Amino acid sequence: MAEKVMVFNILKSLKNHVKLIAGVSIVSMGAIWALLTFILAPNYQATSQLYIEQPTAGLPEAGQVEKSADPQVVEAYSVMIKSREVLASAIEETDVALTPAELFEKVTVSNVPASQVLNITVEDKDRRIAGELANSLANFAVAEGWKLMKTDNLEIIAKASVEEVPSVLEENVLYVLAIGGIFGAIVGILMAFIAELFNMLFSTGVLQRKRKQSNLQTVFK
């Protein structure tokens, strides 16, 4: 019988605090969603590739053509691609809310080892924007190569994907929210028990004080 009474009191306690439990669950779901969406959102990388045509004039044999790009040429193109003019043109074409300085920090230009291929990699929290910027930079690198460096030996061989691919969070949003709701419900239940415990202690203290006052009044009578 005592066990039944205890279970009944627990259920009654939870029922009295159902709004608290539901509220904590909703707040927990919202907090986890915001954390994964805005704070822990992954950065995506998109890469477009350029091919540097090496001059063949003056070489003794075609079979002896250098297979690796000249490091100085790679460095020159890297500086050109990350120049303010090219960055500003890419920003204007893609209509993104970035300054050339901000885009500069997102762009990496590298040479594929033992090849004449140049990688233009852009990192951004939006996969589509990263892809569009990488492709735009590649286009302007080819178009501006002659204007800025008086050369026309660049060719685009691969473009970055701009397809919208759902993130892990987007694919498992219900699962994530369910975990947040369960966690919030557990915290809410613990808070309800703590609130009920304090309420019982407070009620017990009040009753004890009333009993002492009643006993003192009886004695003095």
C-alpha positions, 0 to 999 in steps of 0.5 A: 500500500505504501508503494502505491501511495508513493507512486501516486504522489510522484504522478501527482507531483509530475502532473502539477508540474506538467507545464514546467516539464513541457516548457523545459523540453521545448527550450531544450529542443530549440537550444540544441537546434540553434547550437547545431545550426548557428554555432556548430554549423560545418564549413563546406569546401568547394574546389575548382581546378585550372590547368596551367599550360607549360610553354613547349618552345625551345625544349629538346624533346616532347617527352622531356616536358616538365610535368610539374608546374613552376613554383614561381608560376603557381605563386604568381597565379595564387597572388593574382587569383586572390588579388582585390580585383579578382575577389571583388569581381567574384563577389559582384558576380555571385552577389554575396554579402562579403568584402574582398578581405573576408573572401580572401580569408576563405580562399586557398590556392594550391598546386596538385603535387607533381602536376600542372593543376591548380586548385581554387578552394573556397570555404563557407558555411553555405555549400552553394555559395562556396561552389559559386565563388570557386567557379567565379574565381576560376572564370575570372582567373582565366579571363583576367590572366591576360589582362593582369599577367599578359598570359593565356595559358590557363584553362578550367578543367573542373568546376565546383559543384553548386548542388544543394546537398542536405546536411547531416542536421537537415537529414536527421532533424527529427532525430535531433529534436527528439533527443533534445525533447527527451533530454529536456523532459528528463531535466524538467522531471528533475526540476519538478521533483526538486521543486516539490521537495522544496515545497514539502520542506517549506510546508513541513517547516511551516507546520512545525512552527505552527505546532510550536506556537500552538504548544506555547499558547497551550502552556501559557493558558 
